[in-house]
Amino acid sequence: MHMMKLILKINKKIYVLIIILILLFFSTISQSKEVTKEIIQNYFEDPIFEDLWFGIYDENNIRYGWININEFKETDYWVQVNQFEMKYLEVVEDDETLLKNEITYYYKVKEYFDYNFPHSLKKIELELQNNNDKESFEAIINNGIAKVTSNNNGKINKLQFNDVDIRFGDLLKLELLLHHYDDWEIGEIVNYKSYDMYSFEVSDEKDTLEAIETKFYSGVKVPVYKFITETSDTRSGFTAFFSVNSGTPMEYVDTYETTLLENKETAQNISFGGATNASETVIVDQVLENNENIKRLVLEIDGEYEKGFYIGDRQNVYSKDSKKYLELDFDLYDDPPASKKDIEKNLKATSLYPSNDEYFINLAQGIIGDVEDPWDKVQLLLNYVDIFIKDDYTANPNSVYDIVENKVGDCTEHALLFNTLARAAGIPSRELTGIINYEENKFALHAWNEVVVDGYWYPVDPTWNYIVPPLTHIKFDLLESVPATYNFKVVEIEYY
């Protein structure tokens, strides 16, 4: 009898414990913030992005661009319209001469989502103008297939992407939740989706609520949520501030610019500005000679540096005695392997890299001929791009078609053309950004490429015709930027 009572008592405790765990479980579920049909429908009745205007400011507080975002119901679609204009003053240092070039850049994209649940993306219309160069494309999405027609100054190309499933509630999840919930806590995470309009690649995004604070906008104190967006496969990270009271975006901050909510008249009052190569120069405390012969180099990062340098093949960043160092050595780390996903992604033709175009396929085949060795193919493509494009630091072609027509450009044009030709030749390729030692004791921004050979990634540089770039090609993490808030001090240097 006593044993039975004991068993019943234990069972009762277990039962109570189970009930508590169940209540905690459902409490957690009820507190988790997920988008529902009702939340989206309520949002459609009172959207956040209804004719909002933003001014874009550079690091010198020059308003050099504006963004207008609007959304509305149109027939059977929910339409989001993003348009912006920039007056970009490109300044490049060339042999101690500052070359200046004024660029007016206009962009408009309309995304059409099915008004009915699950509100899938059905159509995209894009138009872009860079000075006199024009580009447009239209994508029609049905049954998971996106058919894209691009027009680059009259040159037409058609692409098809499969397994496309992009939904309004996945893309604007944070805004939808901010519009609905008001019980946010620091540290909360919102996982959602983003996509690349040129390749239809979908990436996983993560926003973290870092702080709830008060900021001044136009002299008015506004309580705001501060969210940190991490860098993903399709876009760079940034910081966003949303009004606590309405969920309206007030400010976006990234590496080189700040975007502020303003009225239309103020936002459109812009002048030429923006981050430039000249302002991104990094100084070394001694002249580096014979870059091609440097075997090992250790640099102290003297100044402000948080993150952004790639850590892996040839590069490492470490701290010692409260100082940060960048270590460069050909023997650092193994060659990075390319996954099946990497290879498929970087072989794909996109609106940016139209490697499916018969022109580029035939051009690549003509350059390579009957050569079979993959490294020989890469070298032939590097030689061709190096010779074909005449260096012009003020040229700003809109697309690879413009590069082929004008035959001028800087490192970005070399990297873009090489990427397109490599993919057309069946060689997986992607673009990189970073800094290089371009002159004596100076580093500046640069773009080059990586290719897959025998299953591994290797850097190449079509601008300087390097099949093995020097160690002083310092790579950023993909889609990351490192602002020039530091200089270098040489700690160790070893030559072959």
Backbone torsions as a table, in degrees:
resi	resn	phi	psi	omega
1	MET	NA	-47.0	178.0
2	HIS	-63.7	-37.9	178.4
3	MET	-62.8	-41.9	178.5
4	MET	-61.8	-43.4	179.2
5	LYS	-62.8	-38.3	-179.6
6	LEU	-64.9	-43.4	178.8
7	ILE	-61.5	-44.4	179.5
8	LEU	-62.7	-37.9	-179.9
9	LYS	-65.2	-43.9	178.8
10	ILE	-64.3	-44.5	179.5
11	ASN	-60.2	-37.6	179.0
12	LYS	-64.3	-40.9	178.8
13	LYS	-64.4	-42.8	178.5
14	ILE	-62.3	-42.6	179.3
15	TYR	-59.5	-46.0	178.7
16	VAL	-62.0	-41.4	179.5
17	LEU	-62.1	-42.4	178.5
18	ILE	-62.0	-43.6	179.1
19	ILE	-60.0	-43.3	179.8
20	ILE	-62.2	-43.7	179.7
21	LEU	-63.3	-40.3	178.1
22	ILE	-62.9	-43.8	179.0
23	LEU	-63.1	-40.4	177.7
24	LEU	-64.2	-40.3	-179.9
25	PHE	-60.8	-49.9	-179.1
26	PHE	-70.1	-29.0	175.5
27	SER	-64.0	-41.6	178.4
28	THR	-63.8	-42.5	178.8
29	ILE	-61.3	-43.5	-177.0
30	SER	-66.8	-27.6	-179.4
31	GLN	-85.3	-19.9	179.9
32	SER	-70.5	138.8	-173.4
33	LYS	-99.7	109.8	179.4
34	GLU	-125.6	148.3	-179.7
35	VAL	-78.6	132.2	177.4
36	THR	-118.7	170.6	175.9
37	LYS	-57.1	-42.8	-176.7
38	GLU	-64.3	-40.6	179.6
39	ILE	-61.8	-42.1	-179.9
40	ILE	-67.1	-44.0	179.6
41	GLN	-62.6	-40.5	176.8
42	ASN	-64.4	-36.1	177.9
43	TYR	-64.3	-41.4	178.8
44	PHE	-59.8	-29.4	178.3
45	GLU	-75.8	-25.2	-177.2
46	ASP	-147.2	72.1	-173.6
47	PRO	-72.8	153.6	178.3
48	ILE	-77.0	-46.8	-172.7
49	PHE	-88.5	65.0	-179.8
50	GLU	-107.0	95.2	179.2
51	ASP	53.6	56.1	175.5
52	LEU	-92.7	141.5	179.8
53	TRP	-119.7	138.3	-179.6
54	PHE	-131.4	141.0	170.3
55	GLY	-95.8	142.3	-179.7
56	ILE	-107.3	123.1	-175.6
57	TYR	-115.7	140.3	176.0
58	ASP	-88.9	-175.6	-176.1
59	GLU	-66.3	-17.7	176.7
60	ASN	-95.9	12.5	178.8
61	ASN	64.7	26.7	173.4
62	ILE	-88.9	125.8	176.4
63	ARG	-81.0	105.2	-174.9
64	TYR	-114.1	7.7	178.4
65	GLY	-164.0	165.5	175.4
66	TRP	-137.2	154.7	175.0
67	ILE	-128.8	135.8	173.4
68	ASN	-122.5	128.1	178.5
69	ILE	-122.4	131.8	179.7
70	ASN	-140.8	154.3	176.1
71	GLU	-149.6	147.0	-174.1
72	PHE	-169.0	166.2	175.6
73	LYS	-87.7	132.6	178.3
74	GLU	-137.5	110.7	-173.2
75	THR	51.2	-116.0	-177.1
76	ASP	-98.9	17.9	-175.6
77	TYR	-123.1	152.8	162.9
78	TRP	-102.0	120.8	-170.5
79	VAL	-110.3	131.9	170.8
80	GLN	-112.7	130.5	-179.2
81	VAL	-120.1	123.3	174.6
82	ASN	-118.3	126.1	173.9
83	GLN	-138.6	145.2	176.1
84	PHE	-149.0	157.8	177.2
85	GLU	-131.7	138.7	176.5
86	MET	-130.6	141.3	169.0
87	LYS	-110.2	97.5	-170.8
88	TYR	-100.4	123.8	176.6
89	LEU	-97.9	102.3	-179.6
90	GLU	-84.4	123.7	179.1
91	VAL	-124.8	122.0	-178.1
92	VAL	-126.9	133.7	177.3
93	GLU	-89.5	123.4	-179.9
94	ASP	-132.6	107.6	-177.8
95	ASP	52.4	49.8	178.0
96	GLU	65.2	12.4	174.4
97	THR	-108.4	130.8	177.9
98	LEU	-88.8	116.5	177.1
99	LEU	-96.8	127.8	-177.2
100	LYS	-117.5	141.1	-178.8
101	ASN	-145.9	127.6	179.9
102	GLU	-94.8	127.5	-178.2
103	ILE	-124.1	127.3	173.2
104	THR	-105.2	123.1	-170.2
105	TYR	-124.3	125.6	178.8
106	TYR	-127.6	139.9	-175.3
107	TYR	-143.9	136.6	176.3
108	LYS	-144.1	131.0	177.8
109	VAL	-135.8	135.8	176.7
110	LYS	-117.4	125.5	177.4
111	GLU	-110.7	126.3	-177.7
112	TYR	-107.0	116.3	176.8
113	PHE	-106.7	140.3	175.4
114	ASP	-56.7	129.3	-177.8
115	TYR	-68.7	-21.5	179.6
116	ASN	-91.3	149.6	179.4
117	PHE	-60.0	138.0	11.6
118	PRO	-92.0	21.6	173.7
119	HIS	59.8	52.2	-178.8
120	SER	-75.5	149.7	175.3
121	LEU	-68.5	127.1	-175.0
122	LYS	-115.8	-25.5	-176.8
123	LYS	-157.7	147.1	173.4
124	ILE	-131.7	136.1	172.7
125	GLU	-124.9	126.1	-177.9
126	LEU	-130.5	139.0	170.8
127	GLU	-136.0	140.5	-175.2
128	LEU	-141.9	137.3	176.9
129	GLN	-134.6	126.6	178.6
130	ASN	-119.8	100.5	-168.4
131	ASN	52.8	-113.7	-177.3
132	ASN	-96.5	-6.4	-180.0
133	ASP	-83.3	136.2	-178.5
134	LYS	-124.3	144.9	178.1
135	GLU	-143.8	145.2	175.8
136	SER	-150.8	156.6	168.8
137	PHE	-154.6	157.1	177.8
138	GLU	-129.8	135.2	176.7
139	ALA	-120.9	129.2	175.2
140	ILE	-113.3	126.2	-174.2
141	ILE	-117.8	118.3	177.7
142	ASN	-139.1	134.9	176.8
143	ASN	50.8	39.4	176.2
144	GLY	79.5	6.1	-180.0
145	ILE	-114.9	123.5	177.7
146	ALA	-102.3	119.8	176.6
147	LYS	-106.1	119.9	-171.8
148	VAL	-115.3	133.9	172.7
149	THR	-120.5	118.6	179.3
150	SER	-109.1	150.1	-179.4
151	ASN	-133.4	110.9	179.3
152	ASN	-111.2	95.2	-177.9
153	ASN	50.6	42.1	177.1
154	GLY	96.1	-10.6	178.3
155	LYS	-90.0	118.4	-173.3
156	ILE	-99.5	137.7	173.9
157	ASN	-139.7	143.5	-179.3
158	LYS	-119.4	137.7	-179.1
159	LEU	-134.1	156.1	174.3
160	GLN	-134.2	134.8	177.7
161	PHE	-123.0	133.6	-177.9
162	ASN	-102.3	164.9	176.2
163	ASP	57.6	43.2	178.6
164	VAL	-91.6	117.2	179.0
165	ASP	-137.9	90.4	-176.1
166	ILE	-120.5	126.3	-173.7
167	ARG	-125.3	145.2	-178.4
168	PHE	-56.2	-45.1	-176.9
169	GLY	-66.1	-25.4	177.1
170	ASP	-79.0	-37.7	-176.8
171	LEU	-74.9	-42.4	-175.9
172	LEU	-105.9	32.2	-175.6
173	LYS	-58.9	-45.4	-178.7
174	LEU	-61.5	-47.1	-178.9
175	GLU	-64.0	-39.5	177.9
176	LEU	-62.7	-42.5	-179.6
177	LEU	-70.6	-39.0	177.1
178	LEU	-62.4	-34.0	-179.7
179	HIS	-70.4	-23.6	-172.9
180	HIS	-104.9	-41.1	-174.4
181	TYR	-103.1	149.7	176.1
182	ASP	-129.3	14.9	-177.8
183	ASP	-110.6	49.7	-176.9
184	TRP	-80.1	147.0	178.8
185	GLU	-127.7	145.5	179.9
186	ILE	-58.5	135.0	-178.5
187	GLY	98.4	-11.6	178.6
188	GLU	-63.9	144.5	-177.3
189	ILE	-119.6	136.3	174.5
190	VAL	-117.3	119.5	176.5
191	ASN	-100.2	130.6	-176.9
192	TYR	-149.1	-161.2	-175.3
193	LYS	-126.9	156.2	170.3
194	SER	-140.5	164.3	177.9
195	TYR	-145.9	154.3	176.4
196	ASP	-92.6	123.1	-173.6
197	MET	-68.4	-24.8	-177.1
198	TYR	-85.1	-27.8	-176.3
199	SER	-117.8	-10.8	-175.8
200	PHE	61.0	24.1	173.0
201	GLU	-74.6	130.4	178.3
202	VAL	-102.0	133.5	-179.6
203	SER	-122.8	156.3	175.0
204	ASP	-85.9	131.3	-178.2
205	GLU	-114.4	155.6	176.8
206	LYS	-141.2	122.7	174.3
207	ASP	-111.6	134.7	179.4
208	THR	-120.6	129.9	176.9
209	LEU	-75.9	107.8	-175.9
210	GLU	-88.7	-32.1	-177.0
211	ALA	-159.8	156.1	168.2
212	ILE	-120.1	113.8	-170.3
213	GLU	-143.2	-176.7	178.3
214	THR	-119.1	132.5	176.9
215	LYS	-128.9	158.4	178.4
216	PHE	-97.6	128.3	173.6
217	TYR	-128.5	118.1	-176.6
218	SER	54.0	38.0	176.5
219	GLY	81.3	4.0	-177.9
220	VAL	-111.4	133.2	176.9
221	LYS	-75.2	126.6	-178.1
222	VAL	-127.8	122.2	173.3
223	PRO	-71.0	131.7	-174.1
224	VAL	-135.3	153.8	167.6
225	TYR	-92.7	133.5	176.7
226	LYS	-106.3	111.1	-179.5
227	PHE	-108.7	137.3	175.6
228	ILE	-103.7	122.0	177.0
229	THR	-100.2	122.6	-178.7
230	GLU	-78.9	154.7	174.5
231	THR	-65.9	136.5	-178.8
232	SER	-122.9	-167.2	179.0
233	ASP	-73.6	-15.0	-175.6
234	THR	-121.4	-8.9	178.5
235	ARG	-159.3	158.3	-179.8
236	SER	-77.9	158.1	179.2
237	GLY	-74.4	160.4	178.7
238	PHE	-161.8	174.9	177.2
239	THR	-117.3	137.4	-179.1
240	ALA	-127.5	142.9	177.5
241	PHE	-119.0	126.0	-179.1
242	PHE	-119.2	143.5	176.9
243	SER	-62.8	131.0	176.7
244	VAL	-64.9	-35.2	-174.3
245	ASN	-76.3	-34.7	-173.2
246	SER	-124.7	-14.9	-174.8
247	GLY	80.8	3.7	-179.1
248	THR	-70.0	134.3	175.7
249	PRO	-68.7	130.4	-178.0
250	MET	-105.1	-31.2	-172.2
251	GLU	-162.5	140.4	172.0
252	TYR	-124.5	136.8	-178.5
253	VAL	-130.9	124.8	172.2
254	ASP	-125.8	-162.8	-171.3
255	THR	-60.6	-41.3	-169.3
256	TYR	-115.7	-8.6	-175.2
257	GLU	-151.2	162.3	176.3
258	THR	-124.4	133.6	-179.9
259	THR	-114.5	121.5	-173.7
260	LEU	-118.0	138.5	174.3
261	LEU	-67.5	126.4	-177.9
262	GLU	-144.7	174.8	172.2
263	ASN	-80.0	164.4	-173.3
264	LYS	-59.9	-45.7	-176.3
265	GLU	-61.9	-43.5	-180.0
266	THR	-67.4	-46.3	-176.8
267	ALA	-61.4	-36.8	-175.9
268	GLN	-81.3	-4.6	178.5
269	ASN	-84.8	82.5	-172.7
270	ILE	-116.0	159.6	175.3
271	SER	-140.1	171.7	-174.3
272	PHE	-71.4	131.9	-179.9
273	GLY	-169.1	-155.0	178.9
274	GLY	110.4	162.2	177.8
275	ALA	-68.6	141.4	-176.8
276	THR	-129.6	164.1	176.4
277	ASN	-61.3	-36.7	-178.8
278	ALA	-63.0	-39.0	-179.0
279	SER	-79.1	-8.6	-179.4
280	GLU	-103.5	22.1	179.8
281	THR	-78.1	134.3	176.8
282	VAL	-110.9	129.4	-176.2
283	ILE	-98.6	137.6	174.8
284	VAL	-103.7	147.6	-175.3
285	ASP	-76.5	-1.3	173.9
286	GLN	-152.9	158.0	-179.2
287	VAL	-72.5	132.9	175.8
288	LEU	-98.5	119.8	-177.9
289	GLU	-109.1	152.0	175.7
290	ASN	52.5	58.9	-179.0
291	ASN	-52.1	-38.4	-176.6
292	GLU	-63.9	-20.4	-176.3
293	ASN	-102.0	4.6	178.8
294	ILE	-77.1	124.3	-179.1
295	LYS	-95.2	-34.6	-178.4
296	ARG	-149.9	140.2	-178.9
297	LEU	-148.1	128.2	176.2
298	VAL	-119.1	124.9	-177.6
299	LEU	-119.5	132.3	170.6
300	GLU	-79.6	131.4	177.4
301	ILE	-86.5	101.0	-172.1
302	ASP	-96.0	97.5	-178.9
303	GLY	136.7	-159.1	-176.9
304	GLU	-82.2	122.2	173.8
305	TYR	-149.1	128.2	178.5
306	GLU	-108.2	-55.4	-177.5
307	LYS	-164.6	175.3	173.9
308	GLY	127.3	-31.1	176.1
309	PHE	-70.9	137.3	177.3
310	TYR	-65.1	138.3	173.6
311	ILE	-116.8	115.9	-176.5
312	GLY	164.3	-142.9	-178.3
313	ASP	-45.0	117.2	175.3
314	ARG	76.4	-10.0	-172.9
315	GLN	-133.2	146.6	173.5
316	ASN	-151.5	147.9	173.6
317	VAL	-123.0	131.0	179.2
318	TYR	-145.4	163.1	178.6
319	SER	-114.3	144.6	177.1
320	LYS	-155.3	127.8	179.5
321	ASP	53.3	45.0	176.6
322	SER	66.5	15.3	176.4
323	LYS	-118.9	153.3	-179.8
324	LYS	-109.8	141.8	-175.9
325	TYR	-130.8	146.4	173.2
326	LEU	-111.1	116.5	-177.1
327	GLU	-104.6	126.8	-178.6
328	LEU	-122.6	124.3	-176.1
329	ASP	-161.3	132.7	-179.5
330	PHE	-63.1	-21.5	-178.0
331	ASP	-92.1	2.5	179.1
332	LEU	-76.1	122.4	175.1
333	TYR	64.5	162.5	176.4
334	ASP	-84.8	163.4	174.3
335	ASP	-58.8	130.9	-177.5
336	PRO	-71.0	126.6	178.9
337	PRO	-73.4	149.9	176.5
338	ALA	-99.9	123.4	178.7
339	SER	-74.9	166.4	176.2
340	LYS	-58.2	-39.7	178.4
341	LYS	-64.6	-41.3	176.9
342	ASP	-57.5	-47.4	-176.1
343	ILE	-64.0	-46.5	-180.0
344	GLU	-62.1	-44.1	-178.7
345	LYS	-62.5	-42.0	-173.0
346	ASN	-95.0	10.6	166.3
347	LEU	-103.7	-15.1	-171.0
348	LYS	-69.4	136.8	170.1
349	ALA	-76.9	136.3	178.1
350	THR	-133.3	175.7	177.0
351	SER	-65.0	-27.6	177.1
352	LEU	-80.0	-38.2	179.5
353	TYR	-118.8	83.0	-174.6
354	PRO	-78.1	60.7	-176.0
355	SER	-72.9	-5.7	175.1
356	ASN	-83.8	-12.8	-178.5
357	ASP	-66.1	130.9	-178.4
358	GLU	-56.6	-30.6	179.3
359	TYR	-60.9	-48.1	-177.5
360	PHE	-73.9	-33.3	175.8
361	ILE	-62.6	-46.2	-179.6
362	ASN	-68.1	-38.2	179.5
363	LEU	-64.0	-45.8	179.8
364	ALA	-62.6	-41.7	-179.9
365	GLN	-65.7	-37.3	178.2
366	GLY	-66.5	-34.1	178.8
367	ILE	-72.1	-41.7	-173.9
368	ILE	-83.9	-36.6	-179.4
369	GLY	63.3	-132.7	-177.1
370	ASP	-94.0	9.2	-179.2
371	VAL	-64.6	136.4	-178.4
372	GLU	-112.1	-30.9	-179.1
373	ASP	-64.9	126.7	-174.9
374	PRO	-62.2	-36.6	179.0
375	TRP	-68.8	-34.5	176.4
376	ASP	-66.7	-36.9	176.4
377	LYS	-62.3	-46.0	179.9
378	VAL	-60.2	-44.2	-178.9
379	GLN	-62.8	-40.7	178.6
380	LEU	-62.9	-41.5	178.6
381	LEU	-66.5	-40.4	176.9
382	LEU	-61.2	-45.3	179.4
383	ASN	-59.3	-44.4	-176.3
384	TYR	-63.8	-50.4	-177.6
385	VAL	-63.2	-39.8	179.5
386	ASP	-59.4	-42.5	-178.0
387	ILE	-80.8	-37.8	-173.3
388	PHE	-66.0	-43.0	-175.2
389	ILE	-92.4	120.3	174.6
390	LYS	-80.9	129.6	-177.9
391	ASP	-62.5	125.1	177.8
392	ASP	-149.2	107.2	-174.0
393	TYR	-75.9	-8.1	179.5
394	THR	-108.5	3.6	177.4
395	ALA	-79.8	138.3	-180.0
396	ASN	-138.1	66.6	177.4
397	PRO	-62.6	150.2	-175.4
398	ASN	-80.1	-31.7	-173.5
399	SER	-150.2	175.1	178.8
400	VAL	-66.6	-26.3	176.0
401	TYR	-65.2	-38.5	177.8
402	ASP	-67.4	-35.7	178.3
403	ILE	-62.6	-45.1	-179.7
404	VAL	-63.7	-37.2	-178.4
405	GLU	-74.0	-42.4	-173.2
406	ASN	-93.2	-25.1	176.5
407	LYS	60.7	30.1	177.6
408	VAL	-134.4	157.8	177.5
409	GLY	162.3	176.0	176.0
410	ASP	-108.4	-155.2	-175.1
411	CYS	-61.7	-35.1	-178.2
412	THR	-65.7	-36.1	178.4
413	GLU	-71.7	-39.0	175.5
414	HIS	-59.3	-46.2	-178.1
415	ALA	-65.7	-38.4	-179.3
416	LEU	-66.8	-47.1	179.8
417	LEU	-65.7	-44.0	179.1
418	PHE	-60.4	-43.4	-179.1
419	ASN	-59.2	-43.5	-178.7
420	THR	-66.0	-44.9	-179.1
421	LEU	-67.9	-39.2	179.8
422	ALA	-62.5	-45.2	179.2
423	ARG	-65.5	-37.8	178.1
424	ALA	-63.8	-26.9	179.2
425	ALA	-90.4	2.5	178.9
426	GLY	84.3	19.3	179.3
427	ILE	-107.3	115.8	178.0
428	PRO	-59.7	133.0	-175.8
429	SER	-149.4	147.6	176.0
430	ARG	-143.9	159.9	179.8
431	GLU	-91.1	148.0	176.0
432	LEU	-122.1	158.5	167.8
433	THR	-130.5	155.7	179.3
434	GLY	177.5	-152.5	176.9
435	ILE	-129.2	152.1	176.5
436	ILE	-133.1	155.3	175.0
437	ASN	-81.1	88.7	-171.8
438	TYR	-88.2	-18.1	-175.9
439	GLU	-157.1	113.7	174.3
440	GLU	43.7	-100.1	-176.4
441	ASN	-111.2	32.2	-177.7
442	LYS	-126.8	138.6	170.5
443	PHE	-112.4	147.2	176.6
444	ALA	-147.3	167.3	-178.5
445	LEU	-60.3	146.4	-178.4
446	HIS	-154.9	157.5	175.9
447	ALA	-127.0	138.0	174.9
448	TRP	-148.3	-159.9	-171.4
449	ASN	-134.4	164.8	167.2
450	GLU	-128.4	141.8	178.6
451	VAL	-124.3	157.0	174.9
452	VAL	-99.7	121.0	174.6
453	VAL	-129.7	126.2	-179.7
454	ASP	53.4	35.4	173.0
455	GLY	87.0	6.8	-179.1
456	TYR	-130.6	152.5	178.4
457	TRP	-84.9	136.1	176.3
458	TYR	-137.0	138.2	178.3
459	PRO	-79.2	144.5	172.4
460	VAL	-141.3	157.5	-177.4
461	ASP	-133.7	103.3	-179.3
462	PRO	-72.4	-20.5	179.0
463	THR	-67.1	-41.8	-178.0
464	TRP	-108.8	7.8	177.8
465	ASN	57.7	45.1	177.1
466	TYR	-98.8	118.6	170.8
467	ILE	-84.3	-20.4	169.7
468	VAL	-132.3	96.5	-178.2
469	PRO	-63.3	150.8	176.6
470	PRO	-62.9	163.7	177.3
471	LEU	-60.8	-23.8	-178.1
472	THR	-77.7	5.3	163.3
473	HIS	-83.6	99.3	-174.6
474	ILE	-99.6	115.3	-170.8
475	LYS	-88.3	137.9	168.5
476	PHE	-84.9	156.6	167.3
477	ASP	-57.0	149.1	-179.9
478	LEU	-54.5	128.3	178.8
479	LEU	68.7	7.5	175.8
480	GLU	-95.8	159.6	173.7
481	SER	-132.5	148.9	176.9
482	VAL	-123.2	102.9	-179.1
483	PRO	-63.4	147.7	-175.5
484	ALA	-79.6	66.0	177.4
485	THR	-102.5	25.0	-175.6
486	TYR	-150.8	166.8	168.4
487	ASN	-129.9	176.4	-179.2
488	PHE	-113.6	144.6	168.5
489	LYS	-121.7	128.3	-179.4
490	VAL	-73.9	122.8	178.5
491	VAL	-101.9	-38.3	-177.7
492	GLU	-151.4	138.2	176.6
493	ILE	-144.4	133.9	-179.3
494	GLU	-135.0	133.4	-179.2
495	TYR	-107.5	157.3	171.9
496	TYR	-68.7	NA	NA
